[in-house]
Amino acid sequence: MRAVVLALTLIASTSLGTTISVFDNSDWWSLLRETKPEACLTPSKKKPDGANFVIAGVDFRNGDAIDDAERKIAKPWAISSRGDASTSRDQICFKSAIEGGRFKLIFERGEIASAAYLIDGGPDWSESYKCVASKMVSEKLATASGLHLGMTAAEVEKILGKPCVESNDDIEYAFDYQYTLPLDERQRLKGVSDVDEPFDWFGTMQIKFRGAKAYYIAILTGDAQ
C-alpha cells in the first residue's frame, strides 16, 4: 500500500533535483543496499514516538522526505539513484559547513521504506563529494525526540528504551505494528486501493559507537503493504 501512496506522491510533486543513476554499492551506510535477515527476532509491537522520524524539520515517515529536504534544507546537486527492485534507493546528502564537512545528514527513499542517517566521519563513497554544505548540519543536529551524534548508549536508551540487539559498539531497535489511516486520508485515496484495511508498519533504528560515543545513527521506516 505504501508503494501506491508513494507513487501518487511522486506523480503529484515535482522533484527539485536531477536524478543520476549510480552503478555501485559504495554507500556503506545504507540500510537499503542489501536484503538481509532481521537482526531483531522479536520486534516491539508498541508504536514508537513519531518525533524519532523528524529531523531538520523533515518528517520522513510521511510524504516524500527527499522533496521535503530539498525545500527545507538545501537543493542538492542531484539525487543519486542506486540498485534495483528491492534494493532500489534514491539518496540525497548534506554535510556540515564546518570541520571539512565531517558531519553528514542523508535521506534515502526505497521501494517501500524511507530512511535518514546522521554520520560523524567514516569512509567516503562515490558521490559523497556531492554532499551539499548546510549550517543546519552539525554534531548537535538531532531528531525531534533528541537522538544525536555523540550520545552514549545509556543516553540513547533513555529515549528509545532497551534495544533488542546490543554489543559494545552497536545497538539496534525494531518495531512492527498495525495502524489505520485517518478518515480524511482514507477518503482522499478511496478508489486507489483498499485503504480501509490496516497497514503493517515496520521500523528499524541502528546506532553505532566509536569510543562509547555514537558516530552513526540510522532510522528506517516503511509499510509492508
C-alpha positions as CSV (number, residue, x, y, z in Angstrom):
1,M,0.0,0.0,0.0
2,R,2.8,2.4,0.8
3,A,4.1,1.9,-2.7
4,V,0.8,3.1,-4.1
5,V,0.7,6.1,-1.9
6,L,4.4,6.9,-2.6
7,A,3.8,6.6,-6.3
8,L,0.9,9.1,-6.1
9,T,3.0,11.5,-4.1
10,L,5.8,11.3,-6.7
11,I,3.3,12.0,-9.5
12,A,1.8,14.9,-7.6
13,S,5.1,16.5,-6.8
14,T,8.0,17.8,-9.0
15,S,11.5,16.9,-7.8
16,L,13.7,19.9,-7.4
17,G,16.8,18.0,-8.3
18,T,18.2,15.9,-11.2
19,T,18.3,12.1,-10.7
20,I,21.6,10.4,-11.6
21,S,22.0,6.6,-11.8
22,V,25.0,5.3,-9.9
23,F,26.1,1.7,-10.6
24,D,27.9,0.7,-7.4
25,N,27.3,-0.2,-3.7
26,S,29.9,2.1,-2.2
27,D,27.2,3.6,0.1
28,W,28.4,1.6,3.1
29,W,26.0,3.4,5.4
30,S,22.8,2.4,3.6
31,L,20.3,0.0,5.2
32,L,18.7,-0.5,1.8
33,R,21.7,-1.6,-0.1
34,E,21.2,-5.3,0.5
35,T,18.4,-7.6,1.7
36,K,19.4,-9.3,4.9
37,P,17.6,-11.2,7.7
38,E,16.2,-9.1,10.5
39,A,18.6,-8.8,13.5
40,C,15.7,-8.4,16.0
41,L,13.8,-11.7,16.3
42,T,11.1,-10.1,18.5
43,P,10.4,-6.5,17.3
44,S,8.4,-4.3,19.6
45,K,4.6,-4.0,18.9
46,K,4.5,-0.7,20.6
47,K,4.1,2.4,18.4
48,P,7.3,4.5,18.7
49,D,7.3,8.2,19.2
50,G,6.8,9.9,15.8
51,A,9.4,12.5,16.9
52,N,12.0,9.9,16.2
53,F,11.3,10.3,12.5
54,V,11.6,14.1,12.2
55,I,15.0,15.7,11.7
56,A,15.8,19.2,10.4
57,G,12.1,19.7,10.1
58,V,11.7,16.8,7.7
59,D,9.2,14.1,8.7
60,F,10.5,11.0,6.7
61,R,7.6,8.8,7.8
62,N,5.1,10.9,5.8
63,G,5.1,12.2,2.3
64,D,8.3,12.4,0.3
65,A,11.3,13.2,2.6
66,I,13.7,13.9,-0.3
67,D,11.5,16.6,-1.8
68,D,10.8,18.0,1.6
69,A,14.5,18.1,2.4
70,E,15.2,19.9,-0.8
71,R,12.8,22.6,0.3
72,K,13.7,22.9,4.0
73,I,17.5,22.3,3.9
74,A,19.1,23.0,0.5
75,K,18.8,22.0,-3.1
76,P,21.2,19.1,-3.8
77,W,23.5,18.8,-6.8
78,A,21.5,15.7,-7.8
79,I,19.5,12.8,-6.4
80,S,21.7,9.6,-6.6
81,S,19.7,6.5,-7.6
82,R,21.2,3.1,-6.9
83,G,20.2,-0.6,-7.1
84,D,17.0,-2.1,-8.5
85,A,13.9,-3.9,-7.3
86,S,14.1,-4.5,-3.5
87,T,17.4,-2.7,-3.2
88,S,16.5,0.4,-5.3
89,R,17.2,3.6,-3.4
90,D,17.3,7.3,-4.1
91,Q,19.6,9.4,-1.9
92,I,20.5,13.0,-1.1
93,C,23.3,14.1,1.2
94,F,24.0,17.2,3.2
95,K,27.2,17.9,5.2
96,S,28.3,20.3,7.9
97,A,29.5,23.7,6.8
98,I,32.4,23.4,9.3
99,E,35.1,20.9,10.1
100,G,35.6,19.9,6.4
101,G,32.1,18.5,6.1
102,R,32.7,15.9,8.8
103,F,29.1,15.5,9.8
104,K,26.6,14.1,7.3
105,L,22.8,14.1,7.1
106,I,21.4,11.7,4.4
107,F,17.9,10.9,3.4
108,E,17.1,7.8,1.4
109,R,13.9,6.6,-0.3
110,G,13.4,2.9,-1.3
111,E,10.6,0.9,-2.8
112,I,8.6,0.6,0.5
113,A,10.8,2.4,3.0
114,S,12.4,5.7,3.8
115,A,15.5,6.3,6.0
116,A,17.6,9.0,7.5
117,Y,21.2,8.9,8.6
118,L,23.4,11.0,10.9
119,I,27.1,10.2,10.4
120,D,30.3,11.5,12.0
121,G,33.2,10.8,9.7
122,G,33.6,7.4,8.1
123,P,34.9,6.4,4.6
124,D,34.0,8.4,1.5
125,W,31.8,6.8,-1.1
126,S,31.2,7.6,-4.8
127,E,29.0,10.8,-4.9
128,S,30.0,11.8,-1.4
129,Y,31.7,14.8,-2.9
130,K,28.3,16.0,-3.9
131,C,27.0,16.4,-0.3
132,V,25.7,19.9,0.0
133,A,27.1,22.1,2.9
134,S,24.4,23.3,5.3
135,K,24.6,25.3,8.5
136,M,21.8,23.0,9.8
137,V,24.1,20.0,9.9
138,S,26.4,19.6,12.8
139,E,27.2,17.2,15.7
140,K,24.3,18.8,17.6
141,L,21.6,18.2,14.9
142,A,19.1,15.9,16.4
143,T,15.8,14.2,15.7
144,A,12.8,15.8,17.3
145,S,13.0,13.2,20.0
146,G,16.6,14.2,20.9
147,L,18.7,11.5,19.2
148,H,22.0,13.0,18.0
149,L,25.6,12.1,17.3
150,G,28.0,11.8,20.3
151,M,25.4,10.2,22.6
152,T,26.3,7.3,24.8
153,A,24.3,4.0,24.7
154,A,22.8,4.9,28.1
155,E,21.6,8.3,26.8
156,V,20.0,6.6,23.7
157,E,18.2,4.1,26.0
158,K,16.7,7.0,28.0
159,I,14.9,8.0,24.7
160,L,14.3,4.6,23.0
161,G,14.3,2.1,25.8
162,K,16.1,-1.2,25.9
163,P,17.4,-2.3,22.4
164,C,16.6,-5.8,21.0
165,V,20.2,-6.2,19.9
166,E,23.3,-4.8,21.6
167,S,27.0,-5.2,21.7
168,N,29.9,-3.0,22.7
169,D,29.8,-0.9,19.6
170,D,26.3,-1.4,18.1
171,I,22.7,-1.3,19.3
172,E,19.5,-1.9,17.3
173,Y,15.8,-1.5,17.7
174,A,12.9,-2.9,15.6
175,F,9.2,-2.1,15.6
176,D,6.3,-3.8,13.9
177,Y,2.7,-2.8,14.4
178,Q,-0.6,-2.2,12.6
179,Y,-2.4,1.1,12.1
180,T,-5.3,2.5,10.0
181,L,-5.1,5.7,8.0
182,P,-7.0,8.7,9.4
183,L,-10.5,9.0,7.9
184,D,-9.7,12.1,5.8
185,E,-6.7,10.3,4.2
186,R,-8.8,7.2,3.5
187,Q,-11.4,9.3,1.8
188,R,-8.8,11.1,-0.3
189,L,-7.3,7.8,-1.5
190,K,-10.6,5.9,-2.0
191,G,-10.7,4.0,-5.2
192,V,-6.9,3.8,-5.4
193,S,-6.7,0.7,-3.2
194,D,-8.4,-0.8,-0.2
195,V,-7.3,1.9,2.2
196,D,-9.7,0.8,4.9
197,E,-7.5,-2.3,5.7
198,P,-4.9,-1.8,8.4
199,F,-1.3,-1.2,7.4
200,D,1.6,-3.3,8.7
201,W,4.2,-0.7,9.7
202,F,7.8,-1.5,10.4
203,G,10.8,0.5,11.7
204,T,14.5,-0.1,12.4
205,M,17.0,2.0,14.3
206,Q,20.7,1.2,14.4
207,I,23.3,3.2,16.4
208,K,27.0,2.5,16.2
209,F,29.5,3.7,18.7
210,R,33.2,4.7,18.5
211,G,34.9,5.4,21.8
212,A,31.5,4.9,23.5
213,K,30.0,7.8,21.5
214,A,27.5,7.5,18.7
215,Y,29.0,8.2,15.3
216,Y,26.3,6.6,13.1
217,I,22.5,6.8,13.6
218,A,20.3,5.1,11.0
219,I,16.5,5.3,11.2
220,L,14.3,3.4,8.7
221,T,10.6,3.3,8.4
222,G,8.0,1.8,6.0
223,D,4.8,0.0,5.3
224,A,4.7,-3.7,4.4
225,Q,1.6,-3.3,2.3
